[in-house]
Amino acid sequence: MQTAIQRNNKDPVYNERFLFSAPKSTLKERILKCIAYTCDKYSNTILGQAEVKLSEVDLNQTYSVCLPLLDTQRRPVGCGELLFSLSYLPTAERLTVVLVKARNLVWTDGKESADPFVKIYLLQKGKKISKKKTSVKKGDRNPVFNEAMIFSVPAAALQNIQLRLTLAEYQAEGKTPAVGHVFVGPHCSGKQLSHWNQMISAPRKPIAMWHPLKKRDG
C-alpha cells in the first residue's frame, strides 16, 4: 500500500488510513514497516525507513508516534549504476536512447574525483556502426544527463544489433578510462534482454530502467 504523492514538500501531511487483514493471534509476531521515497519521472529512490514491532504496542488503543527514518541504502557495489530509457519509432525507423542519470559511481584507479560522461555505441555483429556521447559532468558521482541520442535503425535490423553504453572519465590529455559498461540487445540476457524486449513490445513508448555498470569481462 502507498500514500498519495506530495509534490515539492519537505514536510508532507498525509492523513491517510490503511487497513490490513491479519489474524489476531499473529499480530505480536508482525512488524509494521514504513518506507519513504522520493520520486521523479523515471525512478523511485528510498529516503529511509521506520519500523514498529506490534509486540511492543498496545493494540487496544490508538497508538501515535514519530519515528526517525533510518538509512537503508547499501554501499556502492561494483562500478555504479546507469538509468536510461529506450524507445523505437517504427514509422521513422528511429531508436532513441535517453541517458537520464547515474549513481554511486566508483572512479578508476582509486581516484577521489573524476568527470564522467557516457559513450553509446550501436553494434552490429560486434562491429561499431555508430557512436554518440553525452556532455561531461564535473566531479559528480551521481550525474544527471537527461540527453537523448537518436540512431537510425531499420526494423529488420532490430534482431541483429546491440547497444553498448560506456560510462567513462574525461581527461584533458585525451584518455577516457572506462568506469563500466552496459550492453542491451536481443542477444543479451537477464535485465538487459528484458529492457530490450519491453521496448520492442511497446513501440513509441520510452522504457526506463536502472542497470549496473560492469567491467568488459562482466
C-alpha positions as CSV (number, residue, x, y, z in Angstrom):
1,M,0.0,0.0,0.0
2,Q,1.2,3.5,-0.6
3,T,0.1,7.1,0.1
4,A,-0.6,9.8,-2.4
5,I,2.5,11.7,-3.7
6,Q,3.2,15.0,-2.0
7,R,4.9,17.2,-4.6
8,N,7.8,19.6,-3.7
9,N,7.1,19.3,0.1
10,K,9.8,18.6,2.7
11,D,7.1,18.4,5.5
12,P,4.3,16.4,3.9
13,V,1.0,15.8,5.7
14,Y,-0.9,12.7,4.5
15,N,-3.8,12.0,6.9
16,E,-4.5,8.7,5.1
17,R,-5.7,5.5,6.6
18,F,-4.7,1.9,5.6
19,L,-6.4,-1.3,6.7
20,F,-4.5,-4.6,6.9
21,S,-6.1,-8.0,7.4
22,A,-4.3,-10.3,9.8
23,P,-5.3,-13.0,12.4
24,K,-5.2,-11.6,15.9
25,S,-3.1,-14.5,17.1
26,T,-0.2,-13.4,14.7
27,L,-0.1,-9.7,15.5
28,K,2.6,-10.0,18.1
29,E,4.9,-11.6,15.6
30,R,4.4,-8.9,13.0
31,I,6.3,-5.7,12.2
32,L,4.9,-2.6,10.5
33,K,7.4,-1.2,8.1
34,C,7.1,2.3,6.5
35,I,9.4,3.3,3.7
36,A,9.7,6.9,2.5
37,Y,10.6,7.5,-1.2
38,T,11.4,10.5,-3.4
39,C,10.3,10.0,-7.0
40,D,10.9,11.6,-10.4
41,K,9.7,10.8,-13.9
42,Y,11.9,7.7,-14.2
43,S,12.5,6.2,-10.8
44,N,11.8,6.0,-7.0
45,T,14.7,6.4,-4.5
46,I,14.4,5.3,-0.9
47,L,14.9,8.1,1.6
48,G,14.8,5.8,4.6
49,Q,12.5,3.5,6.6
50,A,11.0,3.1,10.1
51,E,9.7,0.0,11.8
52,V,7.2,-0.7,14.6
53,K,7.1,-4.1,16.3
54,L,3.5,-4.8,17.1
55,S,4.6,-6.8,20.1
56,E,5.6,-3.5,21.7
57,V,2.3,-1.7,21.0
58,D,-1.0,-1.8,22.9
59,L,-3.4,-2.5,20.1
60,N,-6.4,-2.0,22.2
61,Q,-6.0,1.8,21.9
62,T,-4.9,4.3,19.3
63,Y,-1.1,4.5,19.0
64,S,0.7,7.5,17.7
65,V,4.5,8.0,17.4
66,C,7.1,9.9,15.5
67,L,10.0,7.7,14.3
68,P,13.3,8.6,12.7
69,L,13.9,7.4,9.2
70,L,16.9,5.0,9.1
71,D,19.2,4.8,6.2
72,T,18.6,1.7,4.1
73,Q,20.9,2.4,1.2
74,R,23.5,-0.2,0.6
75,R,27.0,0.9,0.0
76,P,28.1,1.0,-3.7
77,V,28.9,-2.4,-5.1
78,G,30.8,-2.7,-8.4
79,C,31.1,0.4,-10.6
80,G,27.8,2.1,-10.1
81,E,24.5,2.2,-11.9
82,L,23.1,3.9,-15.1
83,L,19.5,4.9,-15.7
84,F,18.4,5.2,-19.3
85,S,15.3,4.8,-21.5
86,L,14.9,3.0,-24.8
87,S,12.2,3.7,-27.4
88,Y,11.7,2.7,-31.0
89,L,9.6,4.6,-33.6
90,P,8.7,2.1,-36.4
91,T,7.4,4.6,-38.9
92,A,10.7,6.6,-38.7
93,E,12.8,3.6,-38.0
94,R,14.4,5.5,-35.2
95,L,15.9,4.2,-32.0
96,T,16.1,6.7,-29.2
97,V,18.3,6.3,-26.1
98,V,17.8,8.9,-23.3
99,L,20.6,8.9,-20.8
100,V,18.9,10.0,-17.6
101,K,21.4,9.8,-14.8
102,A,24.0,7.6,-13.0
103,R,24.6,6.9,-9.3
104,N,27.2,5.6,-6.9
105,L,30.0,5.8,-9.4
106,V,33.3,4.3,-8.4
107,W,36.2,6.0,-10.1
108,T,39.1,4.1,-11.7
109,D,42.5,3.7,-10.0
110,G,41.1,4.9,-6.7
111,K,40.6,8.5,-7.8
112,E,38.8,10.8,-5.4
113,S,37.2,12.7,-8.2
114,A,36.6,12.5,-11.9
115,D,34.5,14.0,-14.7
116,P,32.0,11.4,-16.1
117,F,30.3,11.1,-19.4
118,V,28.6,8.3,-21.4
119,K,29.5,6.9,-24.8
120,I,26.8,5.0,-26.7
121,Y,27.8,2.5,-29.4
122,L,25.5,0.9,-31.9
123,L,26.9,-2.5,-32.7
124,Q,26.1,-5.0,-35.5
125,K,27.6,-8.4,-35.3
126,G,30.1,-7.0,-32.8
127,K,31.2,-4.1,-35.0
128,K,30.7,-0.4,-34.2
129,I,28.4,1.2,-36.8
130,S,27.6,4.4,-34.9
131,K,28.8,6.2,-31.8
132,K,27.4,9.1,-29.8
133,K,28.3,10.7,-26.4
134,T,26.8,12.9,-23.7
135,S,28.3,16.1,-22.2
136,V,30.8,15.8,-19.4
137,K,29.7,16.3,-15.8
138,K,32.4,17.8,-13.5
139,G,33.3,15.8,-10.4
140,D,29.9,14.2,-9.9
141,R,29.4,10.6,-8.6
142,N,25.6,10.9,-9.2
143,P,25.5,12.9,-12.5
144,V,22.2,13.9,-14.2
145,F,22.4,13.9,-18.0
146,N,18.9,13.9,-19.5
147,E,20.3,13.7,-23.0
148,A,18.7,11.9,-26.0
149,M,20.7,10.0,-28.6
150,I,19.0,9.0,-31.8
151,F,20.0,6.2,-34.1
152,S,18.6,5.2,-37.5
153,V,17.8,1.5,-37.3
154,P,15.6,-0.4,-39.9
155,A,13.0,-2.6,-38.3
156,A,14.6,-5.6,-40.0
157,A,17.9,-5.0,-38.2
158,L,16.5,-4.9,-34.7
159,Q,17.3,-8.6,-34.1
160,N,20.9,-8.1,-35.2
161,I,22.1,-5.1,-33.3
162,Q,23.2,-4.3,-29.8
163,L,23.8,-1.2,-27.7
164,R,26.9,-0.7,-25.6
165,L,26.8,2.2,-23.1
166,T,30.1,3.0,-21.6
167,L,30.4,5.4,-18.6
168,A,33.9,6.9,-18.8
169,E,36.1,9.6,-17.2
170,Y,37.0,12.6,-19.3
171,Q,40.7,13.6,-19.2
172,A,42.3,16.6,-20.9
173,E,45.1,14.5,-22.4
174,G,42.6,12.6,-24.4
175,K,42.4,9.3,-22.4
176,T,39.0,8.2,-21.2
177,P,39.2,5.4,-18.7
178,A,36.0,3.3,-18.6
179,V,34.2,3.1,-15.2
180,G,31.9,0.4,-16.6
181,H,29.6,-0.8,-19.3
182,V,26.1,-1.9,-20.0
183,F,25.0,-4.0,-23.0
184,V,21.4,-4.2,-24.1
185,G,20.0,-6.1,-27.1
186,P,18.3,-9.2,-28.4
187,H,21.3,-11.4,-27.7
188,C,21.8,-10.3,-24.1
189,S,20.3,-12.0,-21.0
190,G,18.5,-11.0,-17.8
191,K,17.6,-7.4,-17.3
192,Q,19.4,-6.3,-20.4
193,L,17.3,-8.6,-22.6
194,S,14.1,-7.7,-20.7
195,H,14.7,-4.0,-21.3
196,W,15.1,-4.5,-25.0
197,N,12.1,-6.8,-25.3
198,Q,9.9,-4.3,-23.4
199,M,11.0,-1.6,-25.9
200,I,10.1,-3.9,-28.8
201,S,6.7,-4.7,-27.3
202,A,5.7,-1.1,-26.7
203,P,6.7,0.9,-29.7
204,R,6.9,4.7,-29.3
205,K,6.9,4.4,-25.5
206,P,10.1,5.2,-23.6
207,I,11.0,2.3,-21.3
208,A,13.4,3.3,-18.5
209,M,15.5,1.0,-16.2
210,W,18.5,1.1,-13.9
211,H,21.4,-1.1,-15.0
212,P,24.5,-2.0,-13.0
213,L,27.8,-0.9,-14.7
214,K,30.2,-3.8,-15.3
215,K,33.7,-4.3,-16.5
216,R,34.1,-5.6,-20.0
217,D,34.6,-9.1,-18.9
218,G,31.5,-9.0,-16.6
